[in-house]
């Protein structure tokens, strides 16, 4: 069995949340408008592409990048509020 180091690799922009108190702590941080959770199973080969995509998006958003994709997501979010 391979060791699962997904969250260690992406710790800078993907905090690991195990419990409700940890979730509430993340939600209460200044500037946090939304919390998106990645429910995952490390043994799922099909999930690895989704995990890489999720991690890349989290990294891009965390670093404050204003790419076209992020701008489109912002417009969508504003249209839903």
Helices and strands as residue ranges (DSSP letters): H 6-9, H 20-27, H 47-62, H 68-80
